[in-house]
């Protein structure tokens, strides 16, 4: 009975704060934003931080537009497809640009937290999936480097101080076989996989029996909402890592703060500035996602969020002193409402898939 309770989805979510509803975990950060806004005398202060990105990368930002600010040789090969051109001819043209090589990653041009991002294995899957994604999309070559990280950093516009504030190491959702148990049985003894069971059923053979010691990856998309475990990688921060990412950030016109999501062959290669690909860059909406490490307490998490909002306010005020204006508060809140409406529609389309 106790074992059944231990592996019940409701108990798993209750026991670990990382699974609590977003409304609960975000509420204190909204308070932090408000306090810092009062101190800045501008509730939209954060929109002055990255003038090179729409709304500083708050929400509703085009991934394609951000990619134009990044070094092209560090990006995966990608093709943009607007919402009006999702017919077979445009899809086939896009695949030719990618070398007609599968798998590929399909993602919405606007979105976050892995919403509607999927790994596509063949052209038939692509025809079916692309029409279910709301809005413009990006087709991206699949990067199979084994290590995925997120690196959050900033450059203060007047003091010149540069630093990395967060490193998150992503551990993909997987099970390890023993040559006897099926995927179904292995999932049932893995709390993180249990929460993803319904979604995994659509594309995983649950009757497959992995061999002894075989690591079977259940999810190849490195998002927390897909079951990926986020681990605190702050111990990896050193001068070599700072040089790699702060030099990139320094060359992004109109950008002072953001998070690089990337894949690499190894930490050693990454620190030498080789064999890594930037999957995505996020602006002021970037969370220090190392806080979702299961060993992190909720209070320690809120402390780190408070530090980040305080840092954002200081950077924004420095930008304003340089003559960079924040967006009007009314326009900022309208942007938020429009984005939340878009996300609601996108969630509905994802649930139908």
C-alpha positions as CSV (number, residue, x, y, z in Angstrom):
1,X,0.0,0.0,0.0
2,X,2.8,2.4,1.0
3,X,4.7,1.5,-2.2
4,X,1.6,2.2,-4.3
5,X,1.2,5.6,-2.6
6,X,4.9,6.4,-3.1
7,X,4.6,6.0,-6.9
8,X,1.3,7.7,-7.3
9,X,1.6,10.8,-9.6
10,X,-0.2,13.0,-7.0
11,X,2.2,12.0,-4.2
12,X,5.3,12.5,-6.5
13,X,4.2,16.0,-7.4
14,X,3.4,16.9,-3.8
15,X,6.7,15.6,-2.4
16,X,8.9,17.5,-4.9
17,X,8.3,21.2,-5.2
18,X,9.8,21.2,-8.8
19,X,6.5,19.7,-9.9
20,X,4.2,22.1,-8.1
21,X,1.8,24.1,-10.3
22,X,3.6,27.0,-12.1
23,X,1.1,29.5,-10.6
24,X,2.4,28.7,-7.1
25,X,6.1,28.7,-7.9
26,X,5.9,31.9,-10.1
27,X,3.8,33.9,-7.6
28,X,6.7,34.9,-5.3
29,X,8.8,35.9,-8.4
30,X,6.0,38.2,-9.5
31,X,6.2,39.8,-6.1
32,X,10.0,40.2,-6.6
33,X,9.5,41.8,-10.0
34,X,6.9,44.2,-8.4
35,X,9.3,45.2,-5.6
36,X,12.1,45.9,-8.0
37,X,9.8,47.8,-10.3
38,X,8.8,50.1,-7.4
39,X,12.5,50.7,-6.7
40,X,13.1,51.5,-10.3
41,X,9.9,53.6,-10.6
42,X,9.0,51.6,-13.7
43,X,7.2,48.3,-13.7
44,X,8.5,47.6,-17.2
45,X,12.1,48.4,-16.3
46,X,13.4,45.0,-17.6
47,X,12.4,45.9,-21.2
48,X,15.4,48.3,-21.3
49,X,17.9,45.5,-20.7
50,X,18.1,44.0,-24.2
51,X,17.1,46.6,-26.7
52,X,18.3,44.4,-29.5
53,X,15.5,41.9,-28.8
54,X,11.7,42.5,-28.9
55,X,10.6,43.3,-25.4
56,X,14.1,42.3,-24.3
57,X,13.1,38.7,-24.7
58,X,10.2,38.9,-22.2
59,X,7.7,36.7,-24.0
60,X,6.4,36.4,-27.5
61,X,9.9,36.7,-29.0
62,X,10.8,35.2,-32.3
63,X,13.5,32.6,-32.1
64,X,14.4,33.3,-35.7
65,X,15.1,37.0,-34.9
66,X,17.2,36.1,-31.9
67,X,19.3,33.6,-34.0
68,X,20.3,36.5,-36.3
69,X,22.2,38.0,-33.3
70,X,24.2,34.8,-32.7
71,X,27.3,33.6,-34.5
72,X,26.0,31.5,-37.4
73,X,28.7,28.9,-37.1
74,X,27.5,28.1,-33.6
75,X,23.9,27.4,-34.6
76,X,22.3,24.2,-35.9
77,X,21.2,24.3,-39.5
78,X,17.7,25.7,-39.5
79,X,14.8,26.6,-41.8
80,X,12.0,29.0,-41.0
81,X,8.5,28.2,-42.3
82,X,5.7,30.8,-41.8
83,X,2.2,29.7,-40.9
84,X,0.9,30.3,-44.5
85,X,3.4,28.0,-46.1
86,X,3.0,24.6,-44.4
87,X,2.0,22.8,-47.6
88,X,3.9,19.8,-48.9
89,X,6.0,21.7,-51.3
90,X,7.4,24.1,-48.7
91,X,8.0,21.3,-46.3
92,X,10.0,19.3,-48.9
93,X,12.0,22.4,-49.8
94,X,12.8,23.0,-46.2
95,X,14.0,19.4,-45.8
96,X,16.2,19.7,-48.9
97,X,17.9,22.7,-47.3
98,X,18.6,20.4,-44.3
99,X,20.0,17.8,-46.5
100,X,16.9,15.5,-46.4
101,X,18.4,14.0,-43.2
102,X,16.3,12.8,-40.3
103,X,15.7,13.1,-37.4
104,X,15.0,16.8,-37.2
105,X,13.6,19.1,-34.5
106,X,10.3,20.9,-35.1
107,X,9.6,23.9,-32.8
108,X,7.3,26.9,-32.8
109,X,9.1,30.2,-33.6
110,X,7.4,31.6,-30.5
111,X,7.2,29.5,-27.4
112,X,8.9,28.3,-24.2
113,X,9.3,25.4,-21.9
114,X,9.4,22.9,-24.7
115,X,5.8,23.6,-25.8
116,X,5.1,21.8,-29.1
117,X,8.8,20.9,-29.6
118,X,9.2,17.5,-31.1
119,X,11.8,15.2,-32.6
120,X,10.7,14.0,-36.0
121,X,11.9,10.7,-37.4
122,X,10.5,10.7,-41.0
123,X,8.7,12.8,-43.6
124,X,5.2,11.3,-42.7
125,X,5.6,12.4,-39.1
126,X,6.7,15.8,-40.3
127,X,3.6,16.3,-42.5
128,X,1.4,15.4,-39.6
129,X,3.1,17.3,-36.9
130,X,3.9,20.6,-38.6
131,X,0.2,21.4,-39.2
132,X,-0.7,21.0,-35.5
133,X,1.9,23.5,-34.3
134,X,0.3,26.9,-33.9
135,X,1.9,29.8,-35.8
136,X,5.3,30.0,-37.6
137,X,7.7,27.1,-37.1
138,X,11.4,26.3,-37.3
139,X,12.9,23.0,-38.7
140,X,16.2,22.4,-37.1
141,X,18.8,19.7,-37.6
142,X,19.0,17.3,-34.6
143,X,22.2,17.7,-32.7
144,X,23.1,14.4,-31.0
145,X,26.0,15.7,-28.8
146,X,25.7,13.8,-25.5
147,X,25.9,16.8,-23.0
148,X,23.2,19.5,-22.8
149,X,23.7,22.6,-20.7
150,X,22.1,26.0,-20.0
151,X,24.4,28.9,-19.2
152,X,22.9,32.2,-17.9
153,X,25.2,35.3,-18.0
154,X,25.2,39.1,-18.1
155,X,27.4,42.1,-18.9
156,X,26.8,45.3,-16.9
157,X,26.6,48.1,-19.4
158,X,28.5,50.7,-17.4
159,X,30.7,48.9,-14.9
160,X,31.7,46.3,-17.5
161,X,31.3,43.5,-14.9
162,X,30.7,40.2,-16.6
163,X,29.7,37.0,-15.0
164,X,27.9,33.6,-15.3
165,X,25.1,33.4,-12.7
166,X,23.8,29.9,-13.4
167,X,24.8,26.7,-15.1
168,X,22.3,23.8,-15.4
169,X,23.3,20.3,-16.6
170,X,20.4,18.4,-18.2
171,X,20.0,14.7,-17.6
172,X,17.6,13.2,-20.1
173,X,14.8,11.0,-19.0
174,X,15.9,7.4,-19.3
175,X,15.7,4.0,-17.8
176,X,18.4,1.3,-17.4
177,X,17.6,-2.2,-18.4
178,X,18.5,-5.5,-16.7
179,X,17.6,-7.9,-19.6
180,X,14.4,-8.9,-17.9
181,X,12.0,-6.0,-17.3
182,X,10.1,-4.2,-20.0
183,X,10.1,-0.5,-20.6
184,X,6.6,-0.5,-19.0
185,X,7.9,-2.1,-15.8
186,X,11.0,0.1,-15.7
187,X,8.9,3.3,-16.0
188,X,6.6,2.1,-13.2
189,X,9.6,2.2,-10.8
190,X,10.9,5.6,-11.9
191,X,8.9,8.5,-10.4
192,X,10.1,11.0,-13.0
193,X,9.1,8.7,-15.9
194,X,5.7,7.9,-14.3
195,X,4.7,11.6,-14.7
196,X,5.5,11.3,-18.4
197,X,3.8,7.9,-19.0
198,X,0.7,9.1,-20.8
199,X,2.7,11.2,-23.3
200,X,5.4,8.5,-23.8
201,X,2.9,5.9,-24.7
202,X,2.3,7.5,-28.1
203,X,5.9,6.9,-29.3
204,X,7.6,4.4,-27.1
205,X,7.3,0.6,-27.3
206,X,6.5,-0.2,-23.7
207,X,7.0,-3.9,-24.3
208,X,10.6,-3.6,-25.4
209,X,13.1,-5.3,-23.0
210,X,16.4,-3.3,-22.7
211,X,19.5,-5.4,-22.3
212,X,21.6,-5.6,-19.2
213,X,23.0,-2.2,-18.4
214,X,21.4,-0.6,-21.6
215,X,20.4,3.0,-21.0
216,X,17.2,3.6,-22.9
217,X,16.5,7.3,-23.4
218,X,12.8,8.0,-23.2
219,X,12.9,11.7,-24.1
220,X,15.4,13.5,-26.3
221,X,14.1,17.0,-25.7
222,X,15.9,18.6,-22.8
223,X,13.0,20.4,-21.1
224,X,11.9,20.0,-17.5
225,X,8.3,19.6,-18.7
226,X,9.4,16.5,-20.7
227,X,10.9,14.8,-17.6
228,X,14.5,16.1,-18.0
229,X,16.3,16.3,-14.7
230,X,17.9,19.7,-14.1
231,X,21.1,19.6,-12.1
232,X,23.0,22.5,-10.5
233,X,26.2,22.9,-12.5
234,X,27.6,25.9,-10.7
235,X,30.8,24.0,-9.9
236,X,31.6,24.1,-13.6
237,X,31.9,27.9,-13.6
238,X,35.5,29.0,-14.1
239,X,37.4,31.6,-16.2
240,X,37.5,29.4,-19.3
241,X,33.7,29.0,-19.3
242,X,33.2,32.7,-18.7
243,X,35.5,33.6,-21.6
244,X,33.5,31.4,-24.0
245,X,30.0,32.7,-23.3
246,X,30.7,36.3,-22.2
247,X,32.7,36.9,-25.4
248,X,29.6,35.7,-27.4
249,X,27.3,37.8,-25.4
250,X,29.6,40.8,-25.8
251,X,29.2,40.6,-29.5
252,X,25.4,40.3,-29.5
253,X,24.3,43.8,-30.4
254,X,21.8,45.3,-27.9
255,X,21.9,42.3,-25.5
256,X,23.2,42.4,-21.9
257,X,21.6,39.4,-20.3
258,X,20.4,36.0,-21.3
259,X,20.7,32.2,-21.3
260,X,22.4,30.0,-23.8
261,X,20.9,26.5,-24.2
262,X,23.4,24.3,-25.9
263,X,24.7,20.8,-26.7
264,X,28.4,19.8,-26.6
265,X,30.6,16.7,-26.9
266,X,32.1,17.3,-23.4
267,X,32.6,19.9,-20.7
268,X,36.3,19.9,-21.5
269,X,35.6,20.7,-25.2
270,X,33.1,23.4,-24.3
271,X,35.6,25.2,-22.1
272,X,38.1,25.2,-25.0
273,X,35.4,26.8,-27.2
274,X,35.0,23.8,-29.5
275,X,32.4,21.2,-30.4
276,X,29.3,22.9,-29.1
277,X,26.1,24.2,-30.7
278,X,23.8,26.8,-29.3
279,X,20.3,25.4,-29.6
280,X,18.5,28.5,-28.3
281,X,19.0,31.9,-26.6
282,X,16.5,33.4,-24.2
283,X,16.4,37.0,-22.9
284,X,15.0,38.5,-19.7
285,X,12.5,35.7,-19.3
286,X,15.4,33.3,-18.6
287,X,15.2,31.5,-15.3
288,X,18.3,30.3,-13.4
289,X,17.1,26.8,-14.1
290,X,19.7,25.2,-11.9
291,X,17.2,25.8,-9.1
292,X,15.1,22.9,-10.4
293,X,17.8,20.5,-9.1
294,X,15.9,18.0,-6.9
295,X,18.3,18.8,-4.1
296,X,17.4,22.5,-4.1
297,X,15.0,23.7,-1.5
298,X,12.1,26.0,-2.4
299,X,13.5,28.7,-0.1
300,X,16.9,28.6,-1.7
301,X,15.2,28.8,-5.1
302,X,13.3,32.0,-4.1
303,X,16.5,33.5,-2.8
304,X,18.2,32.9,-6.2
305,X,15.2,34.4,-8.0
306,X,15.3,37.4,-5.8
307,X,19.0,37.9,-6.6
308,X,18.2,37.7,-10.3
309,X,15.4,40.3,-10.3
310,X,17.6,42.6,-8.3
311,X,20.4,42.2,-10.9
312,X,17.9,42.8,-13.7
313,X,16.8,46.1,-12.0
314,X,20.4,47.3,-11.7
315,X,21.2,46.5,-15.3
316,X,18.0,48.2,-16.5
317,X,18.7,51.4,-14.5
318,X,22.2,51.5,-15.9
319,X,20.7,51.2,-19.4
320,X,18.2,54.0,-18.7
321,X,21.0,56.3,-17.6
322,X,22.7,55.6,-21.0
323,X,19.5,56.9,-22.7
324,X,17.9,53.5,-23.5
325,X,14.2,53.7,-22.7
326,X,12.0,50.9,-21.4
327,X,8.8,50.0,-23.2
328,X,5.6,51.7,-22.1
329,X,4.0,49.8,-19.3
330,X,0.7,49.5,-21.1
331,X,2.4,48.0,-24.2
332,X,4.3,45.6,-22.0
333,X,1.3,44.2,-20.3
334,X,-0.6,43.9,-23.6
335,X,2.3,41.9,-25.0
336,X,2.0,39.6,-22.0
337,X,-1.7,39.1,-22.4
338,X,-1.3,38.4,-26.2
339,X,1.4,35.9,-25.4
340,X,-0.6,34.1,-22.8
341,X,-3.5,33.8,-25.2
342,X,-1.2,32.4,-27.8
343,X,0.2,29.9,-25.3
344,X,-3.3,28.8,-24.3
345,X,-4.2,28.0,-27.9
346,X,-0.8,26.2,-28.4
347,X,-1.4,24.1,-25.3
348,X,-4.7,23.0,-26.7
349,X,-3.1,22.0,-30.0
350,X,-0.4,20.0,-28.2
351,X,-3.0,18.1,-26.2
352,X,-4.8,17.1,-29.4
353,X,-1.7,15.6,-30.9
